[in-house]
Amino acid sequence: MTTTAPAPDFEVRQHDSLGLRVQHLLHANPVLGPLAVLLLAIVAFSIVNVRFFSAANLSLVLAQVTVIAVLALGQTLIILTAGIDLSAGAIAVFSSVLMASFCTKVGLPGVLALLLGLACGTAMGALNGVLVTRLKLPPFIVTLGTLTIFFSLNAVVSQSETVRGSDMPRIMSWTGNTIPIGSFRLTYGSIIMLLLFAFFFYALRSTAWGKHVYATGDDAEAARLAGIQTNRVLFSVYTVAGLLYAVGGWILIGRLASASPNVGTEYNLDSITAVVLGGTSLFGGRGSVLGTLIGALIVGVFRNGLQLAGVEVVWQGFAIGLLVLIAVSLDQWIRKVKT
C-alpha cells in the first residue's frame, strides 16, 4: 500500500525547489545579481532626482569610476585565484608619480616616461608575485607590506609635491580628454578602460591562460595535479595586475590633470568593493570581469545618486559597506549550491 506525503512537506519541497532554482541560476550566471542591482539603482535615483539621468551626470559617473574600474580589473584576476591585493592603489599612484618624475625631473620624452612608468608598475606587481609564489607568503600579508613600501617610496620620490599637468607632456594627461557624443562626453581614459575589459573578457573565457586562472582559484592542488603550473599562473596574474594598476595611474593623471602623491588612500578598498559587488567570489574560481565592471558602476551610481539626493558622505559610505556585506553573504549562499 502506497502512502502519500503530507501536504506541509510538499509545500516545503516546493519552496525549497524555487530557492534552489534561483541558487543554481545565480551560480551559473553571477552577473545577473549585480546587473539587477545596477538597473534598480539607476531607476530609483532617476526618480529621486531627475538630474541623475542627464547626459552630463552620466558622463561624470563614468569618468569617476574609470580609474577604480581599471584597478578592479587587475584585482579581479588576483581574486579569481583566491588571492587579494591591498597594494593596488599604491602601485597606481606611485606609477603616476614616477611617470611625472621621469618627465619633469629626469627630462625624458613623454612616450618614454609613460613606458617606463608602465614598466615600473609591472615590476611592482611582479614583486608581489615573486613573494607569493617563491616565498609562499600569504597574498594578504605580502600586499599589506608592499602597500606601505610603495606609499613610502611614493612620498620620497615626489617629495610630497604635486606635478601639474601643464608641466608634463600632453600624452601624460591625454586620457582626460573627451569625445562629445551629443550631450554625453566620453574620456579617452574610459575608452581605454572598456577596451581592457573587452580584452580580458575574451582572455579569461577563450584562452588556456584564462582557464588556468579559474582552475587555480577553484582548487590549486587539483589544478597542479592536472598539469597546470600554478605558480606560473599566479606570478603572471600579479604581474599583469601590476601593469593594469600602472595604466590606472596614467588614467588618474588625466582625470586629475596632475600627478599627486596624496590621493588613492581609498582605491584599495574601492577596487575590492567593485569586485565583490560584481559577483566574483573571494574564495576564488568564480566570477567575471563583466561583473566587475558592473560592480564599479554600482559604486559610482550609488555615490553619485546619494549625493544628488542630499545624503551625507558618512551615510554614503554606510550604504556601500552594507552592499558589500550583502554581496559577500549572497556569495556564501551561492557557493553552497549542489551540482
N, C-alpha and C positions, 0 to 999 in steps of 0.2 A: 504494500500500500504506500503510495507516494504521499508526501506531505507538502504543503505549500508554506513558504516562508511568511512570517508575519508582515503585515503592511508597514510597520515602522521601519523594519530592517530594509525593506525595499526602497523606502523613501531615503534612507541614509545612503544606500548604494547609489541611487540616482544623483544625490547631492555630491557624493564623492566623485562620481563619474564626470560631472561638469567641471569640478575643480581640477581633476587630473587632465581633462582635455585642455583647459587653459594652461596648466603647468607644462604640458607637452608642447603646446603652441609657442609659448614664450621661450622654452628651451631650444626649440628648433629655429625660432626667429627672434633672437634677442633684441632686434632693433624695434620691434613693434611697440614695446612698452615706452621707451624714450620718445618715439615718434608721436604716440598718443599724448604724452605729457606736453611736448612742444606745441602741438596743434591746439590743445586745450588752453595752454598759457597764452598763445597768440590771440585766440578768440576772447579770452577773459580780459586781457589787458587792453584789447581794442575796444571793448565795451566800456571799461573803466575810464579810458582817456582816448578820444578819437585821434589825437596826435600820434598815438603809438604806431598806427599802421600807415603813417605817411612815408613817402619815399625817403625824405630826408632823415627821418628817425631810423628807418630800417637800414639805411646806409651807415648810420652811426653804429648801430648794433653790430653789423657785420665787421666794420673796421675795428671795433673794440674787442671782438672775440678772435680776430685773426691770429695774433701772437699766441694767445692761450691755446688755440686750436692746433697750431704747429707744434708747440711743446707737448700737448696732449697726444699728438700723433706718435711722437717718439716714446712718450710714456706708455702708450698702448702696446707697442712692440715689446717693451720690457715686462709689463704686467701680464701679457699673454704667456710669458714664460714663467709666471708665478713669482716674478721679482717686483721691485719697486725702485724708483729713482727720485731721491729727495734733492738731488743736485741740478735738476732740470733748469730751474730759474737762474741759479748761479752760473751755469755754463752759458746760458743765453746772454745774460748781462755782461759777463766777463768777455765773451766773444765780441759783443758790440763795442766794448771799451777798447779791446785790442785792435779792432778794425780802425777805430777812430785814432788811436795812438799811432798805428802804422802810417796813417795819412799825415797827421799833424805834427808828430814828434820825430818820426823817422824820415818822413818825406817821400814815402813810396807812392807810386801812382795808384789811383783809386781801385782799378781792377785787381792789381797785385795785392793791395791791402785787404781787399774783400776775400780773395782766395786764401791768403794766409790766415785771416780770421776764421774762415770756414775750416781750414786745416787744424787750427788750434782747438776749435770746438770738437772736431772729430777725435783729436788726440785725447782730450779730456774724457770723452765717452769711452775711448779705448782703455784708458787708465782704470776706469770703473770696471770694465770687462775683465781686465787682467787680474784685478784684485778679487773679483768674484770667481773666476774660473781657475786661476793658478793657486791662489792662497786659500780658496774655498771659504772666503768670508761671507757672511750673510749680506745680501744686497742692501738691506736697511742700514746696517752699520757702515758699510763701505760708502754709500752715498751720503749718509749723515756726516761722515768725516770729510769727504770731498766737498760737500756743501760749504762747510766752514773754511776749508782751504781755498776754494775758488773765490769766495766772497772776500777773504782776506787779501789774496793776490790782486783782486779787482781794486781794492782800496789803495794798495801800494802802487800799482801801475797808473791808475788815474789820479792819484793824489787827492782823491775825493772831489775832483773838479769835473764839471760837465763840459763836453765839447759841443759847440753849436753846429747845427747842420750847415750853416753858411760857411763854416771854416773847413768843411770837408768837401771832397769831390762830389759832384752831383749824383754819381752812381750810388753813393752810400745812403742817400735819402730818397732815391728814386722809387723805392717801394711805397712811399707815402703819396706819390702822385695818383691822380684819379682819372677815370674814364667816365664821362657822363653818359648815362643811358636813360634818356628822358630826364626826370627829376631825380633818378637814382644815380648815385656816384659810387663806382667800384674802384677800389685802390688796386694798384699792381701787386701789392702785398697779398691781398685777398685772392687774386688770380693765382699767384704762386702757391698759396695755401691749398686752393681747390685742386690744382694740378698735382700737388704732392699727395693729397688724399686719394685722387684717382689712381695714381701710380701704385701706391701701397695697397689699395683695394684689390688691384689686379695681382700684385706680387703675393699677397697673402692667400688669395683664392686659387691662383692658377700656376704657381711655381713650386718646385720642390722645396725651396728655401722656406716659403710660407707654410707648407705642410709640416716641415720640420719644426718650425716655431710653435705651431699648435701642439704637435706631438710632445715636444719637450715640456711645454707648460702643463699638459694634461697628465703626463706620467713620465718624468725624466728617466727613471730606471728602465721602464718598458721601452722607451724610445732608444736608449743606449743598447739594450739587448737586441733591438730590431736593426741595429747597424747605424743608427744616427749618431753623428759625432756631436753630442750635446754641448760639450764645452765650446766647440767651434761655433755652434748656433748661438749660444749665449754671448760669446765675445762679439760676434757680428751684430747682434741686436743692440748691445750697449754702444758699439762704435757708430752704427747708423743713427742711433738716437742722439749721440753727441753731434753729429752733422746736422740733424734736424733742429736741435736746440740752437746751433750757430746760425742756421737760416732764420730761426725765430729772432735771434739777436739782430740780424740785418733788417728784418721787417720792423723790429722795435725802433731802430734808428729812424726809419721813415715815418713811423707812427708818431714819434715824439719830436721829430725834426731836430734830434740831438742824440748824443750818446751819454747817458747819465749813469754813474755808478750807484746811484741812490734809489733805484727802482727795482722791482722784481721780488720783493720780500714775500709777496703773496702768490707768486707764479707757481711755486711747487704745489701748494695746496689746490690752486685753481686747476692745474693740469690733471691732478689725480681726481678731483671732483668731476671734471668733464668725462674722464674715462669711466668712472664708476656710474655716473648718471647715464652714460651711453650703453650700459649693459654689459661691459666687459667684466668678467669675474676676477676678483682679486686673488683667487686661488689658481688662476691660470687656465689655459686651454680652451677658453670660450669667450667670444666677443668679436667685434669687427670695428674697423676704422670708420665705417659709416656711422655706427652708433656713437663713436667718439665725437664725430663732427656734430651730430645731433645734440650730444651732451654739452658740448661747448656752446652751442646756440641756446640751449636751455638756460645755462648760467647767464649768458648775455641778455636773453629776453627777460628773465626774472629780475635781474638787477635794474635793467632799463625800465621795465614796466612798473616795478615797485617805486622807483624814483619818480616816475611821472605821476604815480598815484599819491605821492607825498609821504611815503613811508620812510621813516628814519633809517639811516645807514645801519645801525645796530640790528634793527629788525630785518633788514635785507640779508645780512649775514645769518641771522637766525633761520630765515626761510631756506637759504641754500643748504645750511647744515642739516635741517630737517629732511630736505630732499635726499641728501646723501645717506642718512640713516635709513630712510625708506628704501632707497635703491639697494643698499647692502642687504637689508632684510629680505627684499624680494629675490636677490641673487641667491641667498641661502636657501630659500624655499624652492627656487627653480632647480638648484643643484641636487635636490632630493628626488628628482624625477626618476622613475624606474622605467628602463627600456626593455 
